[in-house]
């Protein structure tokens, strides 16, 4: 009936799949039938609005979990994207970009610090008389600020990587439990498998959120990278860095 079709469409929309696709419709309808048989639809329609929403969220997790399990055993899950793999890729990409910026920004700050320290210790040396110490200190402040921004992204990138690895471990653990439970029985009690289906769906959804968050951060980092090269002409020269390096070695 109409209510059944609406529920199927809502469940497909929540997984980001086209609700008009007949293959997806059939698969979701089959999974939904095992969770909420059509004969029980009347009880669902008679619920209050808030209860309907809560029940629909449960149905989403159960149906998605069933489809994810079926995909893992090669019997369904058509068109379902591997959100854990996607999240792994996006968090890895962010971590790599952050590391590149972190290394470059750290090198910049260390060069400024080395030159400033050398010049400050050589006040009577005519070779450093023309090096603008105050300007170098101002530029160092700017570079430290940029480094600080990048370091905040490093924390986010590490948190994202850890979250994905934890989700992947939990997902595999739940999937193994389901395989063992379903594989050795012809009939499995719903109270045993449904919590595991729900757990799979939640991990999948959480992975999607982590992946989207990392992709958004990568875009923000891209904007930030425009400030990697300052908008002013740097007075720090390679010869100053070399001079400070030789002076430091001599000491």
Phi and psi in degrees as a GROMACS rama.xvg file:
@    title "Ramachandran Plot"
@    xaxis  label "Phi"
@    yaxis  label "Psi"
@TYPE xy
-60.0561  -44.1879  UNK-2
-60.8238  -43.686  UNK-3
-60.5143  -44.2744  UNK-4
-64.7648  -38.005  UNK-5
-65.7231  -40.4594  UNK-6
-64.9432  -44.5974  UNK-7
-58.9845  -44.4338  UNK-8
-63.5349  -40.6173  UNK-9
-64.6091  -41.1073  UNK-10
-67.0992  -38.0916  UNK-11
-68.3757  -40.1566  UNK-12
-61.256  -38.6183  UNK-13
-66.9427  -24.8045  UNK-14
-95.5331  5.42039  UNK-15
76.6377  23.7387  UNK-16
-109.809  151.265  UNK-17
-65.811  116.312  UNK-18
-67.5723  -16.5316  UNK-19
-87.6068  -5.92631  UNK-20
-72.8758  120.141  UNK-21
-67.1907  -34.7399  UNK-22
-64.0101  -45.8478  UNK-23
-62.829  -42.7911  UNK-24
-56.7423  -47.5957  UNK-25
-63.098  -42.0613  UNK-26
-66.6655  -45.0213  UNK-27
-65.9518  -40.1282  UNK-28
-61.2151  -40.2886  UNK-29
-65.7588  -43.0836  UNK-30
-67.2603  -40.3766  UNK-31
-63.8671  -36.4127  UNK-32
-61.1764  -34.1183  UNK-33
-76.4523  -22.1411  UNK-34
-94.7897  -46.6875  UNK-35
-134.356  88.9868  UNK-36
-58.3108  148.892  UNK-37
-56.0323  -31.7281  UNK-38
-63.2128  -21.7166  UNK-39
-99.8417  6.05052  UNK-40
-62.4683  -31.156  UNK-41
-60.5407  -39.667  UNK-42
-63.5106  -36.7205  UNK-43
-67.5594  -45.6329  UNK-44
-66.3048  -23.8025  UNK-45
-84.6016  -3.74613  UNK-46
-71.154  155.082  UNK-47
-67.5672  160.177  UNK-48
-55.4812  -48.1728  UNK-49
-62.5407  -38.3626  UNK-50
-69.3362  -35.933  UNK-51
-61.4712  -44.7279  UNK-52
-61.6781  -43.1108  UNK-53
-64.6447  -41.6094  UNK-54
-67.014  -38.0344  UNK-55
-64.9437  -36.5689  UNK-56
-64.762  -40.0191  UNK-57
-63.7064  -45.2004  UNK-58
-60.571  -40.9143  UNK-59
-57.5175  -47.9338  UNK-60
-66.3417  -42.5913  UNK-61
-66.042  -47.7482  UNK-62
-65.7312  -44.4289  UNK-63
-62.2072  -42.9175  UNK-64
-60.1383  -42.8537  UNK-65
-60.8639  -44.4336  UNK-66
-67.0991  -38.0457  UNK-67
-65.05  -40.6881  UNK-68
-64.8378  -45.1075  UNK-69
-60.9057  -36.8177  UNK-70
-64.1879  -41.675  UNK-71
-64.7599  -32.0555  UNK-72
-98.0301  8.80479  UNK-73
75.735  27.9985  UNK-74
-125.464  22.427  UNK-75
159.521  -151.435  UNK-76
69.7346  30.8388  UNK-77
-58.0565  129.021  UNK-78
77.275  -2.60799  UNK-79
-75.2161  126.45  UNK-80
-79.0766  143.65  UNK-81
-78.5115  91.1499  UNK-82
-67.6514  -28.068  UNK-83
-69.1412  -40.2892  UNK-84
-67.6959  -40.7828  UNK-85
-61.246  -45.2752  UNK-86
-64.8857  -37.3497  UNK-87
-62.1743  -42.7156  UNK-88
-67.009  -44.0951  UNK-89
-70.9075  -36.1386  UNK-90
-71.3175  -34.3811  UNK-91
-67.1987  -41.5225  UNK-92
-62.4231  -43.5939  UNK-93
-62.9713  -45.7832  UNK-94
-60.1691  -39.758  UNK-95
-65.6045  -44.9569  UNK-96
-64.4134  -40.9103  UNK-97
-64.2261  -42.4785  UNK-98
-61.1281  -41.2339  UNK-99
-60.5137  -47.0753  UNK-100
-67.2087  -37.1796  UNK-101
-64.0181  -44.3651  UNK-102
-63.8934  -43.5332  UNK-103
-66.5257  -43.9068  UNK-104
-67.8365  -38.3745  UNK-105
-64.9199  -42.5296  UNK-106
-61.4672  -42.7937  UNK-107
-57.4015  -51.3963  UNK-108
-61.8421  -42.2095  UNK-109
-64.3513  -36.8972  UNK-110
-66.5575  -44.6233  UNK-111
-60.1162  -46.5249  UNK-112
-61.4962  -41.7322  UNK-113
-63.7368  -43.8594  UNK-114
-66.735  -46.1147  UNK-115
-61.5817  -43.4417  UNK-116
-63.5159  -40.4841  UNK-117
-66.8992  -47.2947  UNK-118
-61.5053  -43.3282  UNK-119
-62.9055  -29.0156  UNK-120
-89.5753  -3.82738  UNK-121
-122.246  40.1275  UNK-122
-59.0606  -28.5115  UNK-123
-94.576  5.24392  UNK-124
-91.8856  115.154  UNK-125
-60.3421  -21.994  UNK-126
-66.4946  -22.8628  UNK-127
-108.301  4.53399  UNK-128
-59.7377  -33.2631  UNK-129
-91.4652  -0.328573  UNK-130
-79.841  120.248  UNK-131
-75.8351  90.2723  UNK-132
-59.5865  -47.3634  UNK-133
-61.0902  -42.0027  UNK-134
-65.3038  -39.2402  UNK-135
-62.035  -39.6822  UNK-136
-64.86  -38.3871  UNK-137
-65.3898  -41.9595  UNK-138
-67.62  -35.8757  UNK-139
-61.4214  -41.401  UNK-140
-58.2397  -42.5062  UNK-141
-63.9275  -44.5849  UNK-142
-67.7564  -35.142  UNK-143
-66.5062  -36.2783  UNK-144
-64.9422  -43.6656  UNK-145
-62.2966  -44.017  UNK-146
-59.4112  -40.4065  UNK-147
-61.4537  -41.7798  UNK-148
-60.0459  -47.5015  UNK-149
-64.0714  -38.0567  UNK-150
-62.9159  -33.4733  UNK-151
-66.1345  -33.1056  UNK-152
-70.8854  -32.3578  UNK-153
-60.9157  -42.4029  UNK-154
-61.6575  -45.6581  UNK-155
-62.3347  -42.7998  UNK-156
-64.2658  -42.5368  UNK-157
-65.0806  -41.3463  UNK-158
-62.5344  -40.3519  UNK-159
-63.8201  -44.0905  UNK-160
-62.0163  -44.8252  UNK-161
-63.8056  -41.0823  UNK-162
-62.3958  -43.9112  UNK-163
-65.8676  -43.0407  UNK-164
-64.2726  -39.5781  UNK-165
-65.2507  -44.5769  UNK-166
-61.3598  -41.2041  UNK-167
-63.6308  -41.4783  UNK-168
-63.0798  -45.8789  UNK-169
-65.8929  -40.018  UNK-170
-61.553  -47.7889  UNK-171
-63.8374  -38.2068  UNK-172
-62.8998  -46.6594  UNK-173
-64.3055  -39.8247  UNK-174
-65.1114  -40.6646  UNK-175
-63.6119  -41.9523  UNK-176
-60.5349  -41.5943  UNK-177
-66.2711  -44.071  UNK-178
-58.0296  -44.2452  UNK-179
-66.6954  -43.3098  UNK-180
-67.3475  -46.4932  UNK-181
-77.842  -34.6647  UNK-182
-67.9271  -28.9815  UNK-183
-103.5  9.15477  UNK-184
-137.678  147.36  UNK-185
-81.9909  -33.7785  UNK-186
-128.247  128.529  UNK-187
-116.164  130.586  UNK-188
-62.2031  135.109  UNK-189
-59.6682  -35.7963  UNK-190
-65.827  -15.4827  UNK-191
-90.1503  -42.8235  UNK-192
-89.4423  -31.603  UNK-193
-62.5334  -40.3836  UNK-194
-60.6384  -31.9608  UNK-195
-74.7767  -38.376  UNK-196
-61.0956  -43.6442  UNK-197
-62.2714  -41.6805  UNK-198
-62.4252  -42.6081  UNK-199
-58.5328  -46.8807  UNK-200
-62.8733  -40.7103  UNK-201
-65.3699  -41.7427  UNK-202
-62.9081  -42.8323  UNK-203
-60.167  -45.5399  UNK-204
-67.2409  -41.7139  UNK-205
-63.226  -39.3768  UNK-206
-63.1788  -39.4257  UNK-207
-60.5887  -43.2616  UNK-208
-64.7905  -43.0618  UNK-209
-63.1159  -42.1303  UNK-210
-62.8033  -42.8971  UNK-211
-66.2981  -39.4354  UNK-212
-63.5928  -43.3968  UNK-213
-66.0444  -39.2697  UNK-214
-64.8575  -38.814  UNK-215
-66.3356  -40.9403  UNK-216
-64.508  -38.4858  UNK-217
-61.926  -37.0745  UNK-218
-67.9151  -41.4022  UNK-219
-64.7079  -40.794  UNK-220
-61.3089  -38.3743  UNK-221
-59.6283  -39.9409  UNK-222
-66.7208  -40.3068  UNK-223
-66.5004  -33.7503  UNK-224
-60.888  -22.4377  UNK-225
-60.7905  -21.87  UNK-226
-93.8945  3.50315  UNK-227
-59.9983  -43.3429  UNK-228
-94.8777  115.915  UNK-229
-62.4948  157.917  UNK-230
-79.4358  3.83006  UNK-231
-115.652  166.477  UNK-232
-82.6674  119.386  UNK-233
-68.5548  138.667  UNK-234
-93.8073  -11.9141  UNK-235
-69.3366  123.502  UNK-236
-113.704  154.657  UNK-237
-58.8625  -35.1996  UNK-238
-65.5274  -32.8298  UNK-239
-65.0304  -42.8416  UNK-240
-64.1459  -42.3191  UNK-241
-64.6009  -41.2827  UNK-242
-62.8888  -43.7239  UNK-243
-64.9714  -38.3252  UNK-244
-64.3587  -43.4317  UNK-245
-67.9935  -38.9358  UNK-246
-64.7697  -39.2788  UNK-247
-66.7636  -36.9178  UNK-248
-68.7242  -39.091  UNK-249
-63.5257  -36.066  UNK-250
